[in-house]
Amino acid sequence: MRRTFFMLLVIFAAWTVVPAIHAFAQSSGDDQSDADKKKKKEEWDLKQAPLPQQKNAGPCPFVKVLYDAGRYEEFKDGQEASSAVAYTGEIEGLAASCEYKGAAPIHNKVAITFALGRGPQGLEGRKTYRYWIAVTHRNKSVLDKEYFTLPVSFPAGQDRVGVVDTINDIVIPRADAKVSGENFEILVGFDVTPAMADFNREGKRFRINAGGPTVAEAQTGRR
């Protein structure tokens, strides 16, 4: 608090002194050349010093995709076949940052990159996906979980869409200043059915071909 007050005093002093200096320069320098006036102005103008950046009180929480919910595969009538694929989705990447000082809560920002596809049975040009973000006590219990909607439009003639969805403020309270971000995890996943989770758990996936609205053969094997 004292440091903030001192900085305010310095700024206020600068506001009061600068006009007086400029007034003096104008009253005594009427006969000066433009070059002399410019030089004097550069000498007396106050430059704002950059403020030092404070680092976080500790590391950020771990952020990752839950494997069982990292992909979305919707089939017509539950048939796991390329001709039965309606809509697909995959979380391709995460970018995260956090900020916290002292005993303050941890404020997190997460950007999620989605690759979304429309298969032969995707009859509508629009699809609303759902996904969730959960905050956990690392390797323990879930502290909070929230669901988000992701409306997507597939332009005519296109079967794939890339979307980046950013959640700007995920707040994690802390008991005291000794609790660092590494005690927590932020998990991300699609809102999937039990059958979809089993499909993902077995390492299966369908991907839209680059050339048209057909679907590639299923690929097996975990990442």
C-alpha positions in Angstrom: 0.0 0.0 0.0 2.8 2.4 0.8 4.5 1.7 -2.6 1.2 2.5 -4.4 0.7 5.7 -2.5 4.3 6.8 -3.2 3.8 6.2 -6.9 0.7 8.3 -6.9 2.6 11.1 -5.2 5.3 11.0 -7.9 2.8 11.0 -10.7 0.9 13.9 -9.0 4.1 15.9 -8.6 4.9 15.3 -12.3 1.5 16.7 -13.2 2.1 19.9 -11.2 5.7 20.5 -12.2 5.6 20.0 -15.9 3.2 22.9 -16.7 5.3 25.3 -14.6 8.4 24.2 -16.6 6.7 24.7 -19.9 5.4 28.1 -18.8 8.9 29.2 -17.9 10.3 28.0 -21.2 7.6 29.9 -23.1 8.1 33.2 -21.2 11.9 33.3 -21.5 12.4 31.7 -24.9 10.4 33.9 -27.3 13.5 34.8 -29.2 14.9 31.2 -29.3 15.0 29.3 -32.6 12.7 26.4 -33.2 15.6 24.0 -32.9 16.5 25.3 -29.5 12.9 25.1 -28.3 12.7 21.5 -29.6 15.9 20.5 -27.8 14.8 22.1 -24.5 11.5 20.3 -24.8 13.2 17.0 -25.2 15.4 17.7 -22.2 12.5 18.6 -19.9 9.8 16.2 -21.0 9.3 13.4 -18.4 9.4 9.9 -19.8 7.2 7.2 -18.3 9.3 4.4 -17.0 8.1 0.8 -17.6 6.6 -0.8 -14.6 8.3 -4.0 -13.4 6.3 -7.2 -14.1 5.7 -9.4 -11.2 5.9 -13.2 -11.6 3.2 -15.6 -10.4 3.4 -16.8 -6.9 4.0 -20.3 -8.3 3.4 -22.6 -11.3 0.1 -22.8 -13.2 -2.3 -25.7 -12.9 -1.8 -28.6 -15.3 -4.2 -28.4 -18.3 -5.0 -31.5 -20.4 -7.6 -33.3 -22.5 -9.3 -36.3 -20.9 -8.5 -39.1 -23.3 -11.9 -40.8 -23.0 -13.7 -37.6 -24.0 -11.1 -36.1 -26.4 -13.1 -37.1 -29.5 -16.7 -37.0 -30.5 -18.1 -39.7 -32.9 -21.8 -39.7 -33.7 -23.2 -42.6 -35.7 -26.6 -43.2 -37.1 -28.4 -46.0 -35.2 -25.2 -46.7 -33.3 -23.5 -48.4 -36.2 -19.7 -48.0 -36.2 -19.2 -47.8 -40.0 -17.9 -45.0 -42.2 -21.3 -44.8 -44.0 -23.1 -44.2 -40.7 -21.0 -41.3 -39.4 -23.1 -38.1 -38.8 -20.7 -35.7 -37.0 -17.2 -36.0 -35.5 -15.1 -33.8 -33.3 -11.6 -33.8 -31.9 -9.8 -31.5 -29.4 -6.5 -30.9 -31.2 -4.8 -28.6 -28.8 -4.8 -26.5 -25.7 -3.1 -23.2 -24.8 -3.3 -21.9 -21.2 -2.0 -19.2 -19.0 -2.6 -18.2 -15.4 -2.1 -15.3 -12.9 -2.0 -15.2 -9.2 -0.3 -13.1 -6.5 0.0 -13.7 -2.8 -3.0 -15.6 -1.4 -5.3 -14.4 -4.3 -7.3 -16.9 -6.3 -5.7 -18.4 -9.5 -7.2 -16.8 -12.7 -6.8 -19.1 -15.7 -7.3 -18.6 -19.4 -7.7 -21.6 -21.7 -7.9 -21.6 -25.5 -9.2 -24.9 -27.0 -8.7 -25.9 -30.7 -11.4 -28.1 -32.1 -11.4 -30.0 -35.4 -15.1 -30.7 -36.3 -16.4 -32.8 -39.2 -19.7 -33.7 -40.9 -20.1 -37.2 -42.3 -22.6 -38.8 -44.8 -25.4 -39.0 -42.2 -24.9 -35.4 -41.1 -28.0 -34.0 -42.8 -28.0 -30.6 -41.2 -25.5 -27.8 -42.0 -25.5 -26.8 -38.3 -24.4 -28.8 -35.3 -24.2 -27.7 -31.6 -21.4 -29.6 -29.8 -21.2 -29.6 -26.0 -18.0 -29.8 -24.0 -17.0 -29.4 -20.4 -14.1 -28.0 -18.3 -13.4 -29.5 -14.9 -11.2 -28.3 -12.1 -9.8 -31.1 -10.0 -7.6 -31.4 -6.9 -4.7 -33.0 -8.8 -5.1 -36.8 -9.0 -8.0 -36.6 -6.5 -11.5 -35.2 -6.5 -13.4 -32.9 -8.9 -13.8 -29.5 -7.4 -16.0 -28.0 -10.1 -17.3 -28.8 -13.6 -19.0 -26.6 -16.1 -20.6 -27.3 -19.6 -20.3 -25.1 -22.7 -22.0 -25.1 -26.0 -20.2 -24.8 -29.3 -22.6 -24.0 -32.3 -20.9 -24.7 -35.6 -22.0 -24.1 -39.2 -20.6 -26.2 -42.1 -20.5 -24.1 -45.3 -22.0 -25.7 -48.4 -19.5 -28.1 -49.9 -17.3 -28.3 -46.8 -17.3 -31.1 -44.3 -14.7 -29.8 -41.9 -14.5 -26.8 -39.6 -11.7 -25.6 -37.3 -12.8 -23.6 -34.2 -10.8 -22.1 -31.3 -12.9 -21.4 -28.3 -11.4 -19.3 -25.5 -12.5 -19.3 -21.8 -11.1 -16.2 -20.3 -11.4 -16.6 -16.6 -11.5 -19.9 -14.8 -11.1 -19.0 -11.1 -9.6 -21.4 -8.6 -9.7 -20.2 -4.9 -6.8 -21.0 -2.6 -6.7 -21.6 1.1 -3.6 -19.5 1.6 -0.5 -18.3 -0.2 1.3 -21.6 0.3 -1.1 -23.4 -2.1 0.4 -23.3 -5.6 -1.2 -24.0 -8.9 0.5 -27.3 -9.3 -2.0 -28.7 -6.7 -4.8 -28.5 -9.4 -5.6 -29.8 -12.8 -7.9 -28.3 -15.5 -9.4 -31.1 -17.6 -11.3 -30.6 -21.0 -13.5 -33.0 -22.9 -16.5 -33.4 -25.1 -19.9 -34.3 -23.5 -19.9 -37.9 -24.7 -22.2 -40.9 -24.1 -20.9 -44.0 -22.4 -20.7 -45.7 -25.9 -18.6 -42.8 -27.2 -16.3 -43.0 -24.2 -15.8 -46.8 -24.8 -15.1 -46.0 -28.5 -12.4 -43.5 -27.5 -11.0 -45.8 -24.8 -10.4 -48.5 -27.4 -8.4 -46.1 -29.5 -10.8 -46.0 -32.5 -11.5 -42.9 -34.6 -13.0 -41.8 -37.8 -11.7 -38.8 -39.7 -13.2 -36.8 -42.6 -11.2 -37.1 -45.8 -9.7 -34.0 -47.2 -11.3 -34.5 -50.6 -15.0 -34.7 -49.8 -17.8 -35.7 -47.5 -16.7 -39.3 -47.2 -15.1 -40.7 -44.0 -11.8 -42.4 -43.6 -11.4 -45.9 -42.4 -11.3 -46.4 -38.6 -7.8 -46.1 -37.1 -6.9 -48.0 -34.0 -4.1 -47.5 -31.4 -3.8 -45.1 -28.6 -1.9 -41.8 -28.9 
